[in-house]
Amino acid sequence: MSRLPNFGIIAALLRAQWLSTRLFRGRGSVFSWAIGAVWYGVWTVLALVVQDLTASASSQQLERGLAPTLFFVFAYWQLSPLVSASLGTSLDFRKLLVYPISHNTLFAAEVSLRLTTGAEMLLILCGLAIGLLRSGELAGVSAPRILIALGGFTAFNLLLSAGLRNLLERLLGRRYVRETVVLGIVMLTTLPRLILASGMRLGRLRDVLSATTYAAWPWAAASGWALGRGPVVSALILSGWLTAVYLFSRRQFERTLQYDAQAARANENALAGQVRWTETLSHLLSRCLPEPISPLVQKELHTIGRSPRFRMVFLMGCSFSLLVWLPLVLGRGRSGTVAAHFLALVAAYSLTMLGQVSYWNAFGFDRAAAQLYFCMPVPFAAVLAAKNIASMVFILLEVAAIAGVSYLFRAPVTLQAVWEAFLVTLVAALYMFAVGNLSSVYYPRPIDPDRVSQGGAASRFQVLLFFLYPLALLPVGLAYLARYAFASPAAFYLVLAFAAAIGAGIYRIALDSAVAAAASRREEMLTALTTGAGPILSD
């Protein structure tokens, strides 16, 4: 078997996945292409701005600004997939190891797929390269040196991103370690916001940022090499970083190859010793719910509660959504409008995060088992209602956890604010569930509960959320508007009750529509849920 990567096989894998993705998305891909065009159009404009600034900068400005700019590229490239709870596109080794493909080829494909998590930064690097080539201050620096320096820095980011992804994929597959890693990532990514909210002086912050210009860092070495400042030393430093990160990435890749063969047994052992606290909760609910909804709710609580993917999103809702809004109410912001409705805002934010693994795609975790709902003597409306009740249970638990954590952080939380957050969440959930029941039938997508980095809703439906989510929250916004206009809490609760009544009616209509659509689209729906993923998994 050849030691060199077979780039023909890599190209074939990428082309097969591209064709399968186009076939699955169909006409819905137009929305995804439109959003992608806008997103990358913005980054293209930013790259053009970087090019002009770099070309017109003086030598002193280049020395001071190039290394921090490359550090920003590095930070965005490595942290952006973690913030979005998605580790990006990756190879499914369990499906590829049966083919006579060398590990070198698989590793080269894995590294090349890291371009999907840093396409924005490639545009910025291209802008930097063109700006440096056009700069009159670098007349004595050859063009190949600039391109090699920035190319080496790009390779450093690709290798490091591949190594970190393989490492995190294994860590996130272990119980308790997964939750600890996610919480640590959340704290790391939100640390700058907390530092700024804590009132750190600008001078100290500037001192911290100046530490990124030390010559030993890879971005500083790439900067020095490209600018011709100590090129030999800078080249040796960057080459050392490349060697170290290659060894790290390759070792993590080989360990992941071995780990996948034992993943199924490890998950079974973890579940065997798991304390299923959802059993107690489901038994309590079974006494309050009628048949056949009661056993269906118990089944949903057990299924969702044991899913690593759902538990990670649940933890992200308790931590990341809180830390996004927490800096806004610290210090001077305690008496503002955001502070007055802090808990309700965080609850609404977490409600959206839980949707991707619950009500937006209610049959995702069922996958092929969803065909049982069409065989059992149970009304399909009862199935959807049971899934909504189970989702509501976890949503209310999320709000309670957020309230507890907010109190520990000494955020402006009162009993009235907690009560208001629960009511707002319940009313907003009626509209969310109405849309979610329809999306679960029209846009179903299978979800592997053990893959913590996989999304929950179809990509074409995620585009529609930009328009549906504000409409779903509009009735709640009208209640707050009534409170402001009439300066009366009674007006708020009256409008909120009216919104709840309308939401119940919309939910009932949407539920009947979803049942009718499931009957007419049963084969298409089951086909989408039973379709297996290709050798390349896109998150």
BELWOVEN-V411956 format. One line per field, one symbol per residue. ss: DSSP state (H for helix, E for strand, - for the rest). psi: psi as a letter, one per 40 degrees, with the letter a starting at -180 (. if undefined). burial: I if it has 9 or more other C-alpha atoms within 8 Angstrom, else O. A space follows every 10 residues. Layout:
ss: ???
psi: ???
burial: ???
This chain:
ss: ------HHHH HHHHHHHHHH HHHHHHHHHH HHHHHHHHHH HHHHHHHHHH HHHHHH--HH HHHHHHHHHH HHHHHHHHHH HHH------E E-HHHH---- --HHHHHHHH HHHHHHH-HH HHHHHHHHHH HHHH-HHH-- --HHHHHHHH HHHHHHHHHH HHHHHHHHHH H-----HHHH HHHHHHHHHH HHHHHHH--- -HHHHHHHHH HHH----HHH HHHHHHH--- HHHHHHHHHH HHHHHHHHHH HHHHHHHHHH --HHHHHHHH HH----HHHH HHHHHH---- --HHHHHHHH HHHHH--HHH HHHHHHHHHH HHHHHH---- HHHHH-HHHH -HHHHHHHHH HHHHH---HH H-----HHHH HHHH-----H HHHHHHHHHH HHHHHHHHHH HHHHHHHH-- ----HHHHHH HHHHHHHHHH HHHHHHHHHH HH-------- --------HH HHHHHHHHHH HHHHHHHHHH HHHHHH--HH HHHHHHHHHH HHHHHHHHHH HHHHHHHHHH -HHHHHHHHH -----EE--
psi: hidihgdddd dddddddddd dddddbdeed dddddddddd dddddddddd dddddeiidd dddddddddd dddddddddd dddefheaii igddeeeeig hidddddddd ddeeddefdd dddddddddd dddeheefde hidddddddd dddddddddd dddddddddd deehiddddd ddddddddde dddddddefh idddddddde eeehdeiddd ddddddefhf dddddddddd dddddddddd dddddddddd dedddddddd ddehhgeddd ddddddeeii iedddddddd dddddehddd dddddddddd dddddddeei beedeadddd fddddddddd ddddddecdd gdedddbded eddedifhhd dddddddddd dddddddddd ddddddddef ighidddddd dddddddddd dddddddddd ddfihihhee heehidiidd dddddddddd ddeddddddd dddddefhdd dddddddddd dddddddddd dddddddddd fdddddddde hiiaehhh.
burial: OOOOIOOOOI OOIIOOIOOI OIOOIOOOIO IIOOIOOOOI OOIIOIIIII IIIIIOIOOO OIIOOIIIOI IOIIIIIIII IIIOOIIIII IIIOOIOOOO OIOIIIIIII IOIIIOIIOO IIIIIIIIII IIIOIOOIOO IOOOIIIOII OIIIIIIIII IIIIIIIOOI IIIIIOIIIO IIIOIIIOII OOOIIOIIOI OOOOIOOOOO OIIOIOIIII IIIIIIIOOO IOOIIOIIIO IIOOIIOIII IIIOOIIOII OOOOOOIOOI OOOOOOOIIO OIIOIIOOOO OOIIIIIIOI IIIIIOIIII IIIIIIIIII IIIOIIIIII OOIIOOOIII IIIIOIIIII IOIIIIIIII IIIIIOIOOI OOIOOOOOOI IIIIIIIIII IIOOIIOIIO IIIOIIIOOO IIIOOOIIOI IIOIIIIIII IIIIIIIIII IOIIIIIOIO IIIIIIIIOI IIIOOOOOIO OIIOIIOIII IIIOOOOIOO IIIIIIOOII OOIIOIIIOI IIIIIOIIOO IIOOIIOIII OOOOIIIOI
